[in-house]
Amino acid sequence: MRIGHFFNIANIGYSYVSFLRKMKYDAELITDKNDFIMAHPQWEEGDFELGDLSLFGPRWKASDTAPPWVRYVAPNAEKLPHERELNKAKRFLGTVQILLRSQRTKPVVCLADVMRFGVGSWDEFTRFPGAVSFAQRWAESASHVVKAMREYDVLHAWWLGPQYAMFSKIPYIAHPAGGDITMTAFENNLRGRLLREGYKKARFVVVGAPQILEASKRLRLNNTYQMNLMIDTDKYRPLQSDLRNRLGENRRLDYLIYSPARQDWFWKGNHKLIGAFSRLIMEHNDGMFLLLTEWGNDVHKSKQLMSKLGVERNVGFTKPVAKGRLVRYYNAADVVVDSLGSYGYLDMSMLEAMSCGKPVVTYISEDKYAASNFRAPPVLNAITEEEVYEHLSALVSDRNALDKAGAMSREYAIRYHDWHNLIHELEELYELAAGRS
């Protein structure tokens, strides 16, 4: 059985294909060379800082080529296709038209691209200047994706992949990762409509978190299958890290707190961490250091807050780092802090930190975990500055408590998310999807 994983949000597709190939499956990853840098296989395997690389469509060195089982197809055409391709695109759009003709949406707001058009009807859509040419470009490029999909026996469609997979006539599994089903699928535009239809036509929609389960219920999907995300607990494991010694060369370093989160106060709540850390220094000792990531819309605001609170000497920044280096930063830290915003569920980066045996301070919705069959992770749950401070203060006051929390993190990651414990369940799902079981 040939298995095609389409698209690579946060390198999850790449990881899944690597697990399948270790089990001797004929599996490949098909992704977009112009995608965000953190969706490139080189980011998953590399040991470097972002540096001067482009965030989208980075140009890699010849020595940094992806494995031969990674293929590329671009779902976003940059130029208008030739007339021959336009005719194919028009026929493809006809299929889309029939599929969506009966659905109604709000009037168009902007013409950013066809996937964000909101239109009341197909006729209304075609009246907007440039709309048809945008649609033709999308349909022409989508037809290349669909053509590639037809080379496989079963598809695993990540992110926006289901909007293409439903036209492939190949059985497929849809696997939402977060915002695709909790936000994009509820957009009142063409992209949202296609994604909703793609979920409905999938053999299974794999649900990996309470919020995704909740969204699938709001969409009234009756084809969901609950399964935890798989990670490589051998790659993400406790290790000696040289980075801790480097960070402590010119300062006293009793405790290192690391946050890989981008600076986005609304979604990540970085200001809560900085505020809690300033109290931690004053009320405990000066041998603490906070390492933040210099990336995101609110970097300047975070630096202003650090200056206002007088903690610049105890706070440092690193650029976004590829996963090989991220493992070293996790292992250099005593505590890892991530999203303190409204996400409410464990993302991949926090699972990886837990797998490295680190206590994790983040926010999860305990109510949503309780209402689902997912096992709530043993994180230090916090959404306010006070809660962040209380958890950090307790950990730096008791090294035994810190070590125990780290051990619980590692145990949870292995028991519920190690790929060796879940891969056979995924194999059975492929067999069911392909009609072989």
Residue pairs with C-beta under 8 A, 6 or more apart in sequence:
1 25
1 26
1 153
1 154
1 430
1 431
1 434
1 436
2 26
2 27
2 28
2 151
2 152
2 153
2 154
3 17
3 20
3 25
3 26
3 27
3 28
3 152
3 153
3 154
3 155
3 156
3 430
4 27
4 28
4 30
4 148
4 149
4 151
4 152
4 154
4 155
4 156
5 13
5 14
5 16
5 17
5 27
5 28
5 29
5 30
5 155
5 156
5 158
6 13
6 30
6 31
6 145
6 148
6 149
6 155
6 156
6 157
6 158
6 161
6 164
6 165
7 13
7 30
7 31
7 32
7 35
7 39
7 157
7 158
7 159
7 160
7 161
8 14
8 29
8 31
8 32
8 35
8 39
8 40
8 41
8 158
9 39
9 158
9 159
9 177
9 180
10 38
10 39
10 177
10 348
11 38
11 39
11 40
11 41
11 43
11 44
11 323
12 158
12 177
12 229
12 348
13 29
13 31
13 156
13 158
14 29
14 31
14 41
14 44
14 70
15 44
15 230
15 231
15 232
15 419
16 156
16 230
16 426
17 27
17 28
17 29
17 69
17 70
18 232
19 230
19 232
19 419
19 423
20 27
20 423
20 426
21 27
21 69
23 423
23 427
25 427
27 69
28 69
28 70
28 71
28 152
29 41
29 69
29 70
29 71
30 70
30 71
30 72
30 73
30 145
30 148
30 149
31 39
31 40
31 70
31 71
31 72
31 73
32 39
32 72
32 73
32 74
32 75
32 76
33 57
33 72
33 74
34 56
34 57
34 74
34 76
35 56
35 57
36 55
36 56
37 43
37 50
37 53
37 54
37 55
37 56
37 58
38 320
40 58
40 60
40 66
41 66
41 67
41 70
42 58
42 60
42 64
42 66
42 322
43 322
43 323
44 322
44 323
45 322
45 323
45 324
46 64
46 322
46 323
46 324
46 325
47 322
47 324
47 325
47 328
48 321
48 322
48 324
48 325
49 318
49 319
49 320
49 321
49 322
49 325
50 295
50 319
50 320
50 321
51 319
53 59
71 148
73 144
73 145
73 148
74 141
74 144
75 141
75 142
75 144
75 145
75 160
75 164
76 138
76 141
77 137
77 138
77 140
77 141
79 137
80 86
80 133
80 136
80 137
81 89
81 136
81 137
81 140
85 140
86 136
86 140
88 140
88 143
89 135
89 136
89 137
89 139
89 140
89 143
90 136
90 139
92 139
92 140
92 142
92 143
92 146
92 167
93 135
93 136
93 139
95 167
96 139
96 194
97 122
99 197
100 122
100 190
100 193
100 194
100 197
101 121
101 122
103 193
104 120
104 121
105 118
105 119
105 120
105 188
105 189
105 190
105 193
106 118
106 120
106 188
107 118
107 119
107 120
107 124
108 117
108 118
108 119
108 125
108 128
109 118
110 116
111 117
111 128
111 129
111 130
111 131
111 134
113 134
113 138
114 131
114 134
114 135
114 137
114 138
114 190
115 138
115 189
115 190
115 191
115 194
116 187
116 189
116 190
116 191
117 125
117 128
117 131
117 134
117 189
117 190
118 187
118 188
118 189
118 190
119 125
119 128
119 189
119 190
125 131
125 135
125 190
126 132
142 163
142 164
142 167
145 164
146 164
146 167
146 168
149 155
149 164
149 165
149 168
149 170
149 172
150 168
150 169
150 170
152 170
153 170
153 171
153 434
154 170
154 171
154 172
154 173
154 430
154 433
154 434
155 161
155 165
155 168
155 170
155 171
155 172
155 173
156 172
156 173
156 175
156 430
157 164
157 165
157 172
157 173
157 174
157 175
157 198
157 202
158 175
158 177
159 176
159 177
159 180
160 180
160 184
160 191
160 195
161 172
161 174
161 198
162 172
162 174
162 195
162 198
162 199
162 201
162 202
163 191
163 194
163 195
163 197
163 198
164 198
165 172
165 174
165 198
165 202
166 172
166 194
166 197
166 198
166 201
166 202
171 203
171 433
171 434
171 435
172 202
172 203
172 433
173 202
173 203
173 204
173 205
173 206
173 429
173 430
173 433
174 198
174 199
174 202
174 204
174 205
174 206
175 205
175 206
175 208
176 185
176 199
176 205
176 206
176 207
176 212
176 215
176 216
177 208
178 209
178 211
178 212
178 343
178 347
180 195
181 195
181 199
181 212
181 215
181 216
181 219
182 211
182 212
182 214
182 215
184 191
184 192
184 195
185 192
185 195
185 196
185 199
185 215
185 219
186 192
186 215
186 218
196 219
199 205
199 216
199 219
199 221
199 223
200 219
200 221
200 223
202 223
203 223
203 432
203 433
204 223
204 224
204 225
204 429
204 432
204 433
205 216
205 221
205 223
205 224
205 225
206 224
206 225
206 226
206 227
206 429
207 213
207 216
207 224
207 225
207 226
207 227
208 226
208 227
208 228
208 229
209 229
209 345
209 346
209 374
210 344
210 345
210 365
210 368
210 369
210 371
210 372
210 374
211 343
211 344
211 345
211 365
211 368
212 345
213 224
213 226
213 372
213 374
214 368
216 224
225 429
226 372
226 373
226 374
227 422
227 425
227 426
227 429
228 374
228 416
228 417
228 422
229 348
229 351
229 417
230 417
230 418
230 419
230 422
230 423
230 426
231 348
231 351
231 352
231 355
231 413
231 417
231 418
231 419
232 419
233 355
233 410
233 413
233 414
233 417
233 418
233 419
235 327
236 327
236 330
236 351
236 352
236 353
236 355
236 356
236 413
237 355
237 356
237 357
237 410
238 331
238 356
238 357
238 410
239 327
239 328
239 331
239 356
240 331
241 328
241 329
241 331
241 332
242 328
243 328
243 329
243 331
243 332
244 253
244 256
244 331
244 332
244 333
247 253
247 256
247 289
247 291
247 316
247 332
248 289
251 289
252 286
252 287
253 287
253 289
254 285
254 287
254 288
254 396
255 287
255 288
255 289
255 334
255 335
255 395
255 396
256 288
256 289
256 291
256 332
256 333
256 334
256 335
257 273
257 277
257 288
257 289
257 290
257 291
257 333
257 334
257 335
257 336
257 337
257 392
258 290
258 291
258 329
258 330
258 332
258 333
258 335
258 336
258 337
259 270
259 273
259 290
259 291
259 292
259 293
259 336
259 337
259 338
260 293
260 321
260 326
260 329
260 336
260 338
260 349
260 353
261 268
261 270
261 293
261 337
261 338
261 339
262 268
262 293
262 295
262 296
262 320
263 270
263 292
263 293
263 294
263 295
263 296
263 297
263 298
263 299
263 301
263 302
264 270
264 296
264 297
264 298
264 341
265 271
265 298
265 301
265 302
266 341
267 339
267 341
267 342
267 343
268 296
268 338
268 339
268 340
268 341
269 339
269 340
269 341
269 363
269 383
270 292
270 296
270 298
270 302
270 340
271 301
271 302
271 305
271 385
272 340
272 382
272 383
272 384
272 385
272 388
273 290
273 337
273 340
273 388
274 290
274 302
274 305
274 306
274 309
274 311
274 315
275 305
275 309
275 385
275 388
275 389
276 385
276 386
276 388
276 389
276 392
277 288
277 290
277 311
277 314
277 315
277 392
278 309
278 310
278 311
279 389
280 288
280 389
280 392
280 393
280 396
281 288
281 311
281 314
283 393
284 393
284 396
284 397
286 314
288 314
288 396
289 314
289 315
289 316
290 311
290 314
290 315
290 316
291 315
291 316
291 317
291 318
291 329
291 333
292 302
292 315
292 316
292 317
292 318
293 317
293 318
293 319
293 320
294 317
294 318
294 319
295 319
295 320
306 312
306 315
318 329
321 329
323 352
326 349
326 352
327 352
327 356
330 336
330 352
330 353
330 356
330 358
331 356
331 358
333 358
334 358
334 359
334 395
334 396
334 402
335 358
335 359
335 360
335 361
335 392
335 395
335 402
336 350
336 353
336 358
336 359
336 360
336 361
337 360
337 361
337 362
337 388
337 392
338 347
338 349
338 350
338 353
338 360
338 361
338 362
339 347
339 350
339 362
339 363
340 361
340 362
340 363
340 382
340 383
340 388
341 363
341 383
342 363
343 363
344 363
344 364
344 365
344 368
345 364
345 365
345 368
345 369
346 362
346 364
346 377
346 379
350 360
350 362
350 377
350 379
351 377
351 413
351 417
353 360
353 409
354 360
354 377
354 379
354 409
354 410
354 412
354 413
355 409
355 410
355 413
355 414
355 417
356 410
357 406
357 407
357 409
357 410
358 406
358 409
359 380
359 395
359 402
359 405
359 406
359 409
360 377
360 379
360 380
360 409
361 379
361 380
361 382
361 388
361 391
361 392
362 379
362 380
362 381
362 382
363 381
363 382
363 383
364 376
364 377
364 379
364 381
366 376
366 381
369 375
369 376
370 376
375 412
375 416
377 409
377 412
377 416
378 405
378 408
378 409
378 412
379 409
380 391
380 395
380 405
381 387
382 388
382 390
382 391
394 401
395 401
395 402
395 405
396 402
414 421
415 421
428 437
431 437
